[in-house]
Amino acid sequence: MTALDLSSPVAVVGTGTMGQGIAQVALVAGHPVRLYDAVDGRAREAADSIGARLDRLVEKDRLTGAERDAARARLTSAESLDALADCVLVVEAVVERLDVKQELFRALEDVVGDDCLLATNTSSLSVTAVGGALRVPGRFVGLHFFNPAPLLPLVEVVSGFATDPASATRAYETARAWGKTPVTCADTPGFVVNRVARPFYAEALAVHELRAADPATIDAVLRESGGFRMGAFELTDLIGQDVNESVTHSVWQAFFQDVRFTPSLAQRRLVESGRLGRKSGQGWYDYRDGAERPGPHTAPPAEAPAYVVVEGDLGPAAELVGLIREAGVEVRAGDGYG
Ligand SMILES: NC(=O)c1ccc[n+]([C@@H]2O[C@H](COP(=O)([O-])OP(=O)(O)OC[C@H]3O[C@@H](n4cnc5c(N)ncnc54)[C@H](O)[C@@H]3O)[C@@H](O)[C@H]2O)c1
């Protein structure tokens, strides 16, 4: 089973944040791409903003002027779903609502051929449920890109209950041909990434709710000791507290309210107060003009002790002895050491 032929047209339905990114990926890979959005004019605006992003790639020498022009010529916006009739793949990136997605796919099935691959970019809905009402459900698959889609390599290829393995393989190979790093996964709540990420947010929120440390301190620990690019508080401010909470809620519900995925009351209050993060100017942190970012609470430097006594078998901590000596502190062996 091979990837889709690059000369075949691919459609992206829903041309917001994700739709634009996914369209850019398919376009740069070489496909003719059709954009469709339910809101009049939005697909055209999306084509313009993808064009502007291609211009920036040329400025950064990541694309030649000729490649940009050819890609721009392959990109069209459609006025109706009928214009997607000859597409070999439709990727849906519309609003995260089951009823809206189901209705869209039912309408698409009346337009495209039976061998057209249909894919949803849903983050938190069941792929099985989204494709549940289709006449030919075997060609339906989850193709979950991450934001920003042109930059982030990972794509989760999700098989629903009715997904034909050949469709999943074709989607996988296509994502790979587009320069992505696809992984296959089953249709479980949150798939892999959004599920694994839940405890990352939940534990940080719990530490804060227990008043063990404030957001700036927890974020600093996650970044500087945990090696994460961003801490849980700054990351949820970037994602949007409402968006992050709704994924948590959906995973929690889908796992029959498993306590491990329980949403946070502190985050609920933040959303209720309209502090949605960067997009609203305030979240865990204040992003308004002139606002200062709080620093982590750190202990003041302490006087080095005159000596350190070590006792017993230190195991993996034995390396500390060398570090203590290097710092100029005397190490004394206690009873039973060494
Ligand atoms: N934003 C993210 O970080 C992210 C990451 C991965 C997956 N997703 C998923 O991608 C999907 C889209 O998210 P987004 O952030 O791009 O949303 P968005 O709000 O930026 O864009 C959604 C677009 O869909 C259009 N739309 C709504 N209903 C439609 C319909 N019936 N037919 C055609 N167009 C319709 C809207 O007009 C809008 O332009 C969601 O399922 C979301 O869960 C989002």
The ligand as an SDF file (V2000), in Angstrom:
LIG
                    3D

 44 48  0  0  0  0  0  0  0  0999 V2000
   -6.0700   24.2870   17.5720 N   0  0  0  0  0  0  0  0  0  0  0  0
   -5.3160   23.2470   17.8870 C   0  0  0  0  0  0  0  0  0  0  0  0
   -4.2750   23.3880   18.5570 O   0  0  0  0  0  0  0  0  0  0  0  0
   -5.6940   21.8740   17.4200 C   0  0  0  0  0  0  0  0  0  0  0  0
   -4.7030   20.8650   17.3920 C   0  0  0  0  0  0  0  0  0  0  0  0
   -5.0420   19.5940   16.8870 C   0  0  0  0  0  0  0  0  0  0  0  0
   -6.3400   19.3360   16.4690 C   0  0  0  0  0  0  0  0  0  0  0  0
   -7.2960   20.3460   16.5250 N   0  0  0  0  0  0  0  0  0  0  0  0
   -8.6390   20.0110   16.0300 C   0  0  0  0  0  0  0  0  0  0  0  0
   -8.7510   20.5650   14.7160 O   0  0  0  0  0  0  0  0  0  0  0  0
  -10.1060   20.9620   14.4820 C   0  0  0  0  0  0  0  0  0  0  0  0
  -10.1350   22.4280   14.0860 C   0  0  0  0  0  0  0  0  0  0  0  0
   -9.5640   23.1970   15.1140 O   0  0  0  0  0  0  0  0  0  0  0  0
   -9.0430   24.6960   14.8420 P   0  0  0  0  0  0  0  0  0  0  0  0
   -8.3230   25.0920   16.0740 O   0  0  0  0  0  0  0  0  0  0  0  0
   -8.3760   24.7640   13.5210 O   0  0  0  0  0  0  0  0  0  0  0  0
  -10.4570   25.4730   14.7720 O   0  0  0  0  0  0  0  0  0  0  0  0
  -10.7570   26.9200   14.1720 P   0  0  0  0  0  0  0  0  0  0  0  0
  -11.8740   27.4480   14.9750 O   0  0  0  0  0  0  0  0  0  0  0  0
   -9.5060   27.7270   14.0270 O   0  0  0  0  0  0  0  0  0  0  0  0
  -11.2990   26.6020   12.6780 O   0  0  0  0  0  0  0  0  0  0  0  0
  -12.4750   25.8850   12.4220 C   0  0  0  0  0  0  0  0  0  0  0  0
  -12.9950   26.2970   11.0480 C   0  0  0  0  0  0  0  0  0  0  0  0
  -14.0380   25.3870   10.6780 O   0  0  0  0  0  0  0  0  0  0  0  0
  -15.0600   26.1520   10.0410 C   0  0  0  0  0  0  0  0  0  0  0  0
  -16.3010   25.3600   10.1110 N   0  0  0  0  0  0  0  0  0  0  0  0
  -17.1050   25.1600   11.1930 C   0  0  0  0  0  0  0  0  0  0  0  0
  -18.1050   24.3090   10.8470 N   0  0  0  0  0  0  0  0  0  0  0  0
  -17.9190   23.9860    9.5470 C   0  0  0  0  0  0  0  0  0  0  0  0
  -18.6010   23.1240    8.6290 C   0  0  0  0  0  0  0  0  0  0  0  0
  -19.6990   22.4490    9.0000 N   0  0  0  0  0  0  0  0  0  0  0  0
  -18.1240   23.0020    7.3700 N   0  0  0  0  0  0  0  0  0  0  0  0
  -17.0180   23.6870    6.9780 C   0  0  0  0  0  0  0  0  0  0  0  0
  -16.3330   24.5010    7.7930 N   0  0  0  0  0  0  0  0  0  0  0  0
  -16.7750   24.6410    9.0650 C   0  0  0  0  0  0  0  0  0  0  0  0
  -15.0990   27.4610   10.7820 C   0  0  0  0  0  0  0  0  0  0  0  0
  -15.7110   28.4770    9.9920 O   0  0  0  0  0  0  0  0  0  0  0  0
  -13.5960   27.7040   11.0210 C   0  0  0  0  0  0  0  0  0  0  0  0
  -13.0160   28.4340    9.9560 O   0  0  0  0  0  0  0  0  0  0  0  0
  -10.8680   20.6230   15.7690 C   0  0  0  0  0  0  0  0  0  0  0  0
  -11.4330   19.3480   15.6230 O   0  0  0  0  0  0  0  0  0  0  0  0
   -9.7790   20.6000   16.8240 C   0  0  0  0  0  0  0  0  0  0  0  0
  -10.1080   19.7790   17.9040 O   0  0  0  0  0  0  0  0  0  0  0  0
   -6.9960   21.5940   16.9700 C   0  0  0  0  0  0  0  0  0  0  0  0
  1  2  1  0
  2  3  2  0
  2  4  1  0
  4  5  1  0
  4 44  2  0
  5  6  2  0
  6  7  1  0
  7  8  2  0
  8  9  1  0
  8 44  1  0
  9 10  1  0
  9 42  1  0
 10 11  1  0
 11 12  1  0
 11 40  1  0
 12 13  1  0
 13 14  1  0
 14 15  2  0
 14 16  1  0
 14 17  1  0
 17 18  1  0
 18 19  2  0
 18 20  1  0
 18 21  1  0
 21 22  1  0
 22 23  1  0
 23 24  1  0
 23 38  1  0
 24 25  1  0
 25 26  1  0
 25 36  1  0
 26 27  1  0
 26 35  1  0
 27 28  2  0
 28 29  1  0
 29 30  1  0
 29 35  2  0
 30 31  1  0
 30 32  2  0
 32 33  1  0
 33 34  2  0
 34 35  1  0
 36 37  1  0
 36 38  1  0
 38 39  1  0
 40 41  1  0
 40 42  1  0
 42 43  1  0
M  CHG  2   8   1  16  -1
M  END
$$$$
